[in-house]
Amino acid sequence: MKSKKYSTTIRDVADLAGVSVATISRYLNNKSLLTEETAKKVQTAMAELNYTPNPIARNLSTNRTNAIGVVMNEIGGDFFTPLLEGIIETTEKNDFNLLIFTSTGRNRYNPAMLGSMYTDGLIVFIDSLGDEDIAYLHNSDHPIVLVHKSPPTGLQIPVVTIENKRASTRLVNHLIEKHNRRNIVFLRGPEGNEDSFWRELGYREALSTHSIPFDPRLVLVGGFDRFKAKEVIEKLVQEKTQFDAVFAGDDEAAIGVLQALKENGISVPGKVAVVGFDDQRLCPFLNPPLSTIHAPTDLVGVNAAEQLIKMIRNEPVEDIILLPTKLVIRESCGCNSVPENIE
């Protein structure tokens, strides 16, 4: 008869390392709580005994999943890559796993599926969850950090976002003051998008400062989408609407604007200047290179993850982190080919 296979326990590791079972538990849950010497003893003992902690038992004993969730509408494109890189950098540094949930209007998650059974906390991007879902999770005491979105009325939930309005004002001021553009199109983002709201306020403020009347015919929905933006600009051209510049709302829409103008034989920046927002990695390689606003998207991810981990550890957090942006001047607005960063 074969003998029963011996299973290494946490007590075996503690005996070999010469420490208590509680010390092993602290190492498994947060090794930063131990001295470097003690942590090394535990690590050596675990390696010698080939001990692997049972994640299910560990989660039950700590009431933790050691995982952070990110909820977003999509994960593709140049905008989301640096955001996720910032989040991943921070979660790995703090020994958290990362779960990514994508949510669309056709297939939305039940908020209970995102709760404490699966994650220790959530980073929620813009409109990937509705206010009712956010309120449900918040009222369930599940840690949440919002990205580019204000919390529902009456709820105190940390927010990480960027400075939109001032940067947009300066960008449109540049078009007016340096390049004498006065018929400037603004392409809004998706309906209800807060970044788009503040960027439009900045656009309107610049017009007002220079006594340029607001023309609603020049404010249209580009949806932060290159295909939608291309259609909108093509329609303006077909309708013979007069415009000499386009603030595309974001870089993704600016790509569609540039393509529409090129296909209609309209020179950029000769006849129409084009500017975007975000400073995606492809901007210097567009033709012409795109003038835009640099948004620290990677730092948004870093800060959101840091805030959430602090909440999970019951440490103080900030109500709102507003990261600065800066103007990046390239050729598409009419300037020379030497990039100029204006703080």
Order of alpha helices (4+ residues) and beta strands (2+ residues): alpha-alpha-alpha-alpha-beta-alpha-beta-beta-alpha-beta-beta-alpha-beta-alpha-beta-alpha-beta-alpha-beta-beta-alpha-beta-beta-beta
